[in-house]
Amino acid sequence: MDSRQPQNYQLPSSAVWFITGCSSGIGKALAQLAHSQDHRVAATARRPGDLAYLPDDINVLKLIVDVTSRQSIDDAVEGALARFDRLDVVVNNAGYSLRGDTENATEDAARHLVDTMFWGTVRLTQHAMRVMREVNPGNGPQGGLVLNISSMGGRIAFPGNAFYHAAKFAIEGFTESVSKEVRPEWNTHFCLIEPGGVKTDYATRSMLTVEPHPAYAAPDTPARLIEKYMDDPEASKNWADVVSVARAIYTIGASGKEIPLRVPLGPDAWGMLKMENDKAGQVLEEWREFSSSVGNEGQLESLAFLQK
């Protein structure tokens, strides 16, 4: 069994980009950049007016999509195929955050967030895999690239954002698994984009707040400390510019090189992930003897085929 992806990905000229969450932030900047490179763009948002920044020309398709609705996603994909005949790059970017004390979050609010960020990504990724394998060969090269916008919060969790992290962690595991399912000759690639802080209006447009729980009211409670940091204008001064993030994402797809499964973006993302990985490695070593005492060495050897 060889589960490796093909070594390199060649972005076609006039590629078709399907991007969710294009009303602002990374989605908006990426849609504008792809269009400026003479690529074709199917841009989605929940409200028609949010896509007015894109021109009404032959290379742009504006789609109103609710990513929590399977029918809405199905219709949007069919609309993009009817217009452009293929999908080369699918970007799962739609999402928002639910900030606050986990004990006070309602189940409805938590489920809606996970439906939006995780299940929306799942549904569109399933479409992308099918289209890139079966539809694209009828009008150009087989294959394509799925870019799932995660976060450094897809591998590191901070207090007061439990359901956001749950959704992002789920996207990471889902994407890693499906990237190993596709056959190399299908030429379908996957990449998890993991930005750190980005200068967008995410905090005002895309963040819902849970009513504080009285047990967590003390100002030195971890969730209150992270809120203080996030609300401080000084903290965001060193965050990445959204245009530079979009350019980095575009460069990954257009490089002609092997597509990495994960790419942190920003010194904060790289640095925090490095520290977390180093700490995890230390803990693994500390518990190695204890962990290995359960079962036998043959268990590891039997799974060696998965690392080919």
Sine and cosine of phi, psi and omega as CSV:
sin_phi,cos_phi,sin_psi,cos_psi,sin_omega,cos_omega
0.00,0.00,0.81,-0.58,0.03,-1.00
-0.86,-0.52,0.96,-0.27,-0.09,-1.00
-0.99,-0.13,0.17,0.98,-0.05,-1.00
-0.94,0.33,0.54,-0.84,0.12,-0.99
-0.97,0.24,0.34,-0.94,0.12,-0.99
-0.84,0.54,0.47,-0.88,-0.11,-0.99
-0.89,0.46,-0.71,0.70,-0.11,-0.99
-0.79,-0.61,0.39,-0.92,0.09,-1.00
-0.83,-0.56,0.77,-0.64,0.03,-1.00
-0.95,-0.31,0.93,-0.37,0.02,-1.00
-0.95,0.33,0.85,-0.53,-0.02,-1.00
-0.91,0.42,0.46,-0.89,0.15,-0.99
-0.93,0.38,0.56,-0.83,-0.06,-1.00
0.82,0.57,0.66,0.75,0.00,-1.00
-0.90,0.44,0.42,-0.91,0.05,-1.00
-0.99,-0.17,0.87,-0.50,0.05,-1.00
-0.97,-0.24,0.75,-0.66,0.11,-0.99
-0.90,-0.43,0.92,-0.40,-0.16,-0.99
-0.81,-0.59,0.81,-0.59,0.08,-1.00
-1.00,-0.07,0.34,-0.94,0.05,-1.00
0.92,0.40,0.74,0.67,-0.09,-1.00
-1.00,-0.08,0.19,0.98,-0.05,-1.00
-0.95,0.32,-0.45,0.89,-0.04,-1.00
-0.28,-0.96,-0.01,-1.00,0.16,-0.99
0.87,0.50,-0.64,-0.77,-0.09,-1.00
-0.88,0.47,-0.68,0.73,-0.01,-1.00
-0.87,0.50,-0.71,0.71,0.02,-1.00
-0.89,0.45,-0.76,0.65,-0.03,-1.00
-0.89,0.46,-0.61,0.79,-0.01,-1.00
-0.95,0.32,-0.63,0.77,0.05,-1.00
-0.89,0.46,-0.68,0.73,0.02,-1.00
-0.90,0.43,-0.66,0.75,-0.02,-1.00
-0.92,0.40,-0.72,0.69,0.00,-1.00
-0.87,0.49,-0.67,0.74,0.02,-1.00
-0.90,0.44,-0.62,0.78,-0.01,-1.00
-0.92,0.39,-0.34,0.94,0.02,-1.00
-1.00,-0.08,0.31,0.95,0.02,-1.00
0.90,0.44,0.46,0.89,0.13,-0.99
-1.00,-0.06,0.26,-0.96,0.03,-1.00
-1.00,-0.09,0.64,-0.77,-0.16,-0.99
-0.75,-0.66,0.83,-0.56,0.22,-0.97
-0.98,-0.22,0.96,-0.27,-0.08,-1.00
-0.96,-0.26,0.69,-0.72,-0.04,-1.00
-0.87,-0.49,0.49,-0.87,0.10,-0.99
-0.37,-0.93,0.17,-0.99,0.00,-1.00
-1.00,0.09,-0.39,0.92,-0.03,-1.00
-0.81,-0.58,0.70,-0.71,-0.05,-1.00
-0.84,0.54,-0.66,0.75,-0.06,-1.00
-0.90,0.44,-0.35,0.93,-0.03,-1.00
-0.95,0.31,-0.19,0.98,-0.01,-1.00
-0.95,-0.32,0.22,0.98,-0.05,-1.00
-0.91,0.43,-0.34,0.94,-0.01,-1.00
-0.93,0.36,-0.34,0.94,0.03,-1.00
-1.00,0.05,0.62,-0.79,0.00,-1.00
-0.94,0.33,0.38,-0.92,0.08,-1.00
-1.00,-0.07,0.99,0.12,0.02,-1.00
-0.74,-0.67,0.00,-1.00,-0.15,-0.99
-0.92,0.40,-0.37,0.93,-0.05,-1.00
-1.00,-0.06,0.10,1.00,-0.03,-1.00
-0.82,-0.58,0.75,-0.66,0.12,-0.99
-0.82,-0.57,0.87,-0.49,-0.01,-1.00
-0.99,-0.14,0.83,-0.56,-0.10,-1.00
-0.83,-0.56,0.72,-0.69,0.09,-1.00
-1.00,-0.04,0.89,-0.45,-0.12,-0.99
-0.72,-0.69,0.71,-0.70,0.20,-0.98
-0.96,-0.29,0.96,-0.29,-0.12,-0.99
-0.95,0.31,-0.10,0.99,0.11,-0.99
-1.00,0.09,-0.11,0.99,-0.02,-1.00
-0.95,-0.31,0.88,-0.47,0.04,-1.00
-0.86,0.52,-0.67,0.74,-0.03,-1.00
-0.90,0.44,-0.64,0.76,0.02,-1.00
-0.88,0.48,-0.68,0.73,0.03,-1.00
-0.92,0.40,-0.71,0.70,0.02,-1.00
-0.84,0.55,-0.72,0.69,-0.03,-1.00
-0.90,0.43,-0.63,0.78,-0.02,-1.00
-0.92,0.40,-0.66,0.75,0.03,-1.00
-0.90,0.44,-0.69,0.72,0.03,-1.00
-0.89,0.45,-0.62,0.78,0.04,-1.00
-0.90,0.44,-0.66,0.76,0.02,-1.00
-0.92,0.40,-0.65,0.76,0.03,-1.00
-0.92,0.38,-0.61,0.79,0.03,-1.00
-0.89,0.45,-0.55,0.83,-0.02,-1.00
-1.00,0.09,-0.70,0.72,-0.17,-0.99
-0.91,-0.41,-0.18,0.98,0.07,-1.00
0.96,0.28,-0.09,1.00,-0.03,-1.00
-0.27,-0.96,0.18,-0.98,0.14,-0.99
-0.73,-0.68,0.84,-0.55,0.00,-1.00
-0.98,-0.19,-0.67,0.74,0.00,-1.00
-0.77,-0.64,0.85,-0.52,0.05,-1.00
-0.93,-0.37,0.82,-0.57,-0.05,-1.00
-0.90,-0.45,0.93,-0.38,0.07,-1.00
-1.00,0.01,0.98,-0.20,-0.12,-0.99
-0.84,-0.54,-0.31,0.95,-0.09,-1.00
-0.88,0.47,0.67,-0.74,0.05,-1.00
0.16,-0.99,0.11,-0.99,0.05,-1.00
-0.40,-0.92,-0.05,-1.00,-0.04,-1.00
-0.79,-0.61,0.45,-0.89,0.07,-1.00
-0.86,-0.52,0.98,-0.20,-0.13,-0.99
-0.99,-0.17,0.69,-0.72,0.07,-1.00
0.59,-0.80,-0.17,-0.99,-0.09,-1.00
-0.97,0.23,0.82,-0.58,-0.09,-1.00
-0.85,0.53,-0.61,0.80,-0.03,-1.00
-0.90,0.43,-0.38,0.93,-0.03,-1.00
-0.98,-0.18,-0.07,1.00,0.01,-1.00
-0.96,0.27,0.69,-0.72,0.04,-1.00
-0.98,0.19,0.44,-0.90,0.02,-1.00
-0.90,0.44,-0.61,0.79,0.02,-1.00
-0.88,0.48,-0.70,0.71,0.00,-1.00
-0.90,0.43,-0.67,0.74,0.00,-1.00
-0.91,0.41,-0.69,0.73,-0.01,-1.00
-0.91,0.42,-0.62,0.79,0.00,-1.00
-0.90,0.43,-0.63,0.77,0.03,-1.00
-0.89,0.45,-0.72,0.69,-0.01,-1.00
-0.92,0.40,-0.61,0.79,0.08,-1.00
-0.86,0.51,-0.68,0.74,-0.03,-1.00
-0.93,0.37,-0.80,0.60,-0.17,-0.99
-0.99,0.12,-0.69,0.73,-0.05,-1.00
-1.00,0.01,-0.85,0.53,-0.09,-1.00
-0.93,0.37,-0.50,0.87,0.12,-0.99
-0.88,0.47,-0.67,0.74,0.05,-1.00
-0.90,0.44,-0.68,0.73,0.01,-1.00
-0.86,0.51,-0.76,0.64,-0.08,-1.00
-0.89,0.46,-0.69,0.72,-0.03,-1.00
-0.95,0.31,-0.59,0.81,0.04,-1.00
-0.89,0.45,-0.64,0.76,0.05,-1.00
-0.87,0.48,-0.67,0.74,0.07,-1.00
-0.88,0.48,-0.72,0.69,-0.05,-1.00
-0.86,0.51,-0.68,0.74,-0.02,-1.00
-0.88,0.47,-0.69,0.72,0.01,-1.00
-0.92,0.40,-0.74,0.67,-0.05,-1.00
-0.89,0.45,-0.70,0.71,-0.05,-1.00
-0.92,0.40,-0.52,0.86,0.01,-1.00
-0.99,0.12,-0.68,0.73,-0.21,-0.98
-0.95,-0.31,-0.52,0.86,-0.07,-1.00
-1.00,-0.07,-0.69,0.72,-0.08,-1.00
-0.84,0.54,-0.61,0.80,0.00,-1.00
-0.87,0.50,-0.32,0.95,0.02,-1.00
-0.98,0.20,-0.17,0.99,-0.04,-1.00
-0.50,-0.87,0.79,0.61,0.00,-1.00
0.81,-0.59,-0.30,-0.96,-0.06,-1.00
-0.94,0.33,0.56,-0.83,0.11,-0.99
-0.94,0.34,0.46,-0.89,0.12,-0.99
0.99,-0.17,-0.15,-0.99,-0.04,-1.00
0.23,-0.97,-0.20,-0.98,-0.09,-1.00
-0.73,-0.69,0.78,-0.63,0.09,-1.00
-0.95,-0.31,0.89,-0.46,0.03,-1.00
-0.95,-0.30,0.94,-0.34,0.02,-1.00
-0.98,-0.19,0.89,-0.45,-0.04,-1.00
-0.98,0.20,0.96,-0.27,0.07,-1.00
-0.99,-0.16,-0.76,-0.65,-0.06,-1.00
-0.04,-1.00,0.29,-0.96,0.21,-0.98
-0.88,0.48,-0.34,0.94,0.10,-0.99
-0.97,0.25,0.07,1.00,0.15,-0.99
-1.00,0.02,-0.16,0.99,0.04,-1.00
-0.75,-0.66,-0.24,0.97,0.06,-1.00
-0.78,-0.62,0.74,-0.68,-0.01,-1.00
-0.96,-0.28,0.63,-0.77,0.05,-1.00
-0.90,-0.43,0.39,-0.92,-0.04,-1.00
-0.92,0.39,0.52,-0.86,0.10,-1.00
0.99,0.14,0.20,0.98,-0.01,-1.00
-0.64,-0.77,0.62,0.78,-0.19,-0.98
-0.85,0.52,-0.67,0.74,-0.10,-1.00
-0.98,0.18,-0.51,0.86,0.15,-0.99
-0.87,0.50,-0.75,0.66,-0.01,-1.00
-0.91,0.41,-0.62,0.79,0.03,-1.00
-0.85,0.53,-0.69,0.72,0.00,-1.00
-0.93,0.38,-0.69,0.73,-0.02,-1.00
-0.93,0.38,-0.67,0.74,0.07,-1.00
-0.87,0.50,-0.63,0.77,0.01,-1.00
-0.90,0.44,-0.67,0.74,0.04,-1.00
-0.87,0.49,-0.65,0.76,0.00,-1.00
-0.89,0.46,-0.75,0.66,-0.01,-1.00
-0.91,0.42,-0.67,0.74,0.03,-1.00
-0.86,0.50,-0.74,0.67,-0.06,-1.00
-0.91,0.41,-0.66,0.75,0.02,-1.00
-0.88,0.47,-0.64,0.77,-0.01,-1.00
-0.92,0.39,-0.76,0.65,-0.06,-1.00
-0.93,0.37,-0.47,0.88,0.04,-1.00
-0.89,0.45,-0.42,0.91,0.01,-1.00
-1.00,-0.06,-0.10,0.99,0.02,-1.00
-1.00,0.08,-0.57,0.82,-0.12,-0.99
-0.95,0.31,0.58,-0.81,0.04,-1.00
-0.98,0.21,0.57,-0.82,-0.05,-1.00
-0.83,0.56,-0.61,0.79,-0.06,-1.00
-0.94,0.34,-0.20,0.98,0.05,-1.00
-0.98,0.22,-0.26,0.96,0.10,-0.99
0.86,0.51,0.59,0.81,0.03,-1.00
-0.96,-0.28,0.81,-0.58,-0.12,-0.99
-0.88,-0.47,0.43,-0.90,-0.02,-1.00
-0.72,-0.69,0.60,-0.80,0.07,-1.00
-0.56,-0.83,0.74,-0.67,0.10,-0.99
-0.99,-0.10,0.89,-0.45,0.03,-1.00
-1.00,-0.02,0.82,-0.57,-0.12,-0.99
-0.84,-0.54,0.97,0.22,0.02,-1.00
-0.95,0.31,0.41,-0.91,0.23,-0.97
-1.00,-0.02,-0.68,-0.74,0.02,-1.00
-0.93,0.36,0.73,-0.68,0.00,-1.00
-0.77,-0.63,0.69,-0.72,-0.01,-1.00
-0.97,0.22,1.00,0.02,0.08,-1.00
-0.73,-0.68,0.01,-1.00,0.09,-1.00
-1.00,-0.08,0.45,0.89,-0.02,-1.00
-0.82,0.58,-0.65,0.76,-0.08,-1.00
-0.92,0.39,-0.46,0.89,-0.04,-1.00
-0.99,-0.13,-0.60,0.80,-0.05,-1.00
-1.00,0.00,-0.54,0.84,-0.24,-0.97
-0.83,-0.56,0.39,0.92,0.01,-1.00
-0.79,-0.62,0.85,-0.53,0.10,-0.99
-0.99,-0.15,0.51,-0.86,-0.07,-1.00
-0.89,-0.46,0.74,-0.68,0.06,-1.00
-1.00,0.10,0.64,-0.77,0.07,-1.00
-0.85,0.53,0.77,-0.64,-0.04,-1.00
-0.86,0.51,0.60,-0.80,0.08,-1.00
-1.00,0.01,0.74,-0.68,-0.07,-1.00
-0.85,0.52,-0.47,0.88,-0.02,-1.00
-0.93,0.36,-0.31,0.95,-0.06,-1.00
-0.93,-0.36,0.39,0.92,-0.13,-0.99
-0.97,0.24,-0.40,0.92,-0.06,-1.00
-0.85,0.52,0.69,-0.72,-0.08,-1.00
-0.90,0.44,-0.35,0.94,0.02,-1.00
-1.00,-0.06,0.14,0.99,0.11,-0.99
-0.92,0.39,0.67,-0.74,-0.09,-1.00
-0.79,0.62,-0.67,0.75,-0.01,-1.00
-0.90,0.43,-0.59,0.81,0.04,-1.00
-0.94,0.35,-0.57,0.82,0.01,-1.00
-0.92,0.38,-0.66,0.75,0.00,-1.00
-0.94,0.34,-0.55,0.83,0.07,-1.00
-0.90,0.43,-0.65,0.76,0.02,-1.00
-0.88,0.47,-0.66,0.75,0.04,-1.00
-0.90,0.44,-0.74,0.67,-0.06,-1.00
-0.91,0.42,-0.52,0.85,-0.05,-1.00
-1.00,0.05,-0.11,0.99,-0.03,-1.00
-1.00,0.08,0.90,-0.44,0.01,-1.00
-0.84,0.55,-0.48,0.88,0.01,-1.00
-0.91,0.41,-0.53,0.85,-0.06,-1.00
-0.91,0.42,-0.58,0.82,-0.08,-1.00
-1.00,0.10,-0.08,1.00,-0.04,-1.00
-0.88,0.47,-0.51,0.86,-0.03,-1.00
-0.99,-0.12,0.07,1.00,0.03,-1.00
-0.94,0.33,0.30,-0.96,-0.04,-1.00
-0.96,0.29,0.57,-0.82,0.11,-0.99
-0.96,0.29,0.66,-0.75,-0.10,-1.00
-0.89,0.45,-0.54,0.84,0.02,-1.00
-0.92,0.40,-0.64,0.77,0.02,-1.00
-0.92,0.39,-0.56,0.83,0.06,-1.00
-0.91,0.42,-0.70,0.71,0.03,-1.00
-0.88,0.48,-0.67,0.74,0.02,-1.00
-0.89,0.46,-0.64,0.77,0.02,-1.00
-0.90,0.44,-0.68,0.73,0.02,-1.00
-0.89,0.46,-0.70,0.71,0.02,-1.00
-0.87,0.48,-0.66,0.75,-0.03,-1.00
-0.89,0.46,-0.61,0.79,0.04,-1.00
-0.84,0.54,-0.72,0.69,-0.03,-1.00
-0.95,0.31,-0.52,0.86,-0.11,-0.99
-0.99,-0.11,0.04,1.00,-0.12,-0.99
-0.94,0.33,-0.39,0.92,-0.09,-1.00
0.97,0.22,0.12,0.99,-0.04,-1.00
-0.98,-0.22,0.04,-1.00,0.10,-0.99
-0.89,0.46,0.69,-0.72,-0.01,-1.00
-1.00,0.08,0.87,-0.50,0.04,-1.00
-0.96,0.28,0.47,-0.88,0.00,-1.00
-0.94,0.35,-0.60,0.80,-0.03,-1.00
-0.74,-0.67,0.68,-0.74,0.09,-1.00
-0.69,-0.72,0.95,-0.30,0.15,-0.99
-0.94,0.35,0.59,-0.80,0.02,-1.00
-0.83,-0.56,0.88,-0.47,0.01,-1.00
0.93,-0.37,0.57,-0.82,0.04,-1.00
-0.86,0.51,-0.53,0.85,0.01,-1.00
-0.93,0.36,-0.70,0.72,0.01,-1.00
-0.90,0.44,-0.75,0.67,-0.01,-1.00
-0.88,0.47,-0.73,0.69,-0.06,-1.00
-0.91,0.42,-0.70,0.71,-0.01,-1.00
-0.91,0.41,-0.65,0.76,0.02,-1.00
-0.92,0.38,-0.61,0.79,0.04,-1.00
-0.89,0.45,-0.71,0.70,0.02,-1.00
-0.89,0.46,-0.65,0.76,0.01,-1.00
-0.91,0.41,-0.66,0.76,0.01,-1.00
-0.91,0.41,-0.66,0.75,0.02,-1.00
-0.89,0.46,-0.68,0.73,0.01,-1.00
-0.90,0.44,-0.67,0.74,0.02,-1.00
-0.89,0.45,-0.62,0.79,0.03,-1.00
-0.90,0.44,-0.64,0.77,0.03,-1.00
-0.89,0.45,-0.68,0.73,0.00,-1.00
-0.91,0.42,-0.64,0.77,0.04,-1.00
-0.86,0.51,-0.70,0.71,0.00,-1.00
-0.91,0.42,-0.65,0.76,-0.01,-1.00
-0.89,0.46,-0.56,0.83,-0.07,-1.00
-0.97,-0.23,0.17,0.98,-0.09,-1.00
-0.86,0.51,-0.78,0.62,-0.05,-1.00
-0.88,0.47,-0.70,0.72,0.00,-1.00
-0.89,0.45,-0.73,0.68,-0.02,-1.00
-0.88,0.47,-0.68,0.73,-0.07,-1.00
-0.95,0.31,-0.25,0.97,0.00,-1.00
-0.96,0.27,-0.21,0.98,0.02,-1.00
-0.99,-0.11,0.88,-0.47,-0.04,-1.00
1.00,0.03,-0.48,-0.88,-0.01,-1.00
-0.53,-0.85,0.24,-0.97,-0.09,-1.00
-0.88,0.47,-0.42,0.91,-0.01,-1.00
-0.88,0.47,-0.40,0.92,0.02,-1.00
-0.89,0.46,-0.66,0.75,0.02,-1.00
-0.93,0.35,-0.70,0.71,-0.02,-1.00
-0.87,0.49,-0.56,0.83,-0.05,-1.00
-0.94,0.35,-0.29,0.96,-0.01,-1.00
-0.98,-0.20,0.09,1.00,-0.08,-1.00
-0.86,0.51,-0.49,0.87,-0.03,-1.00
-0.89,0.45,-0.39,0.92,-0.02,-1.00
-0.96,0.29,-0.30,0.95,-0.05,-1.00
-0.99,-0.16,0.13,0.99,0.01,-1.00
-0.93,0.36,0.00,0.00,0.00,0.00
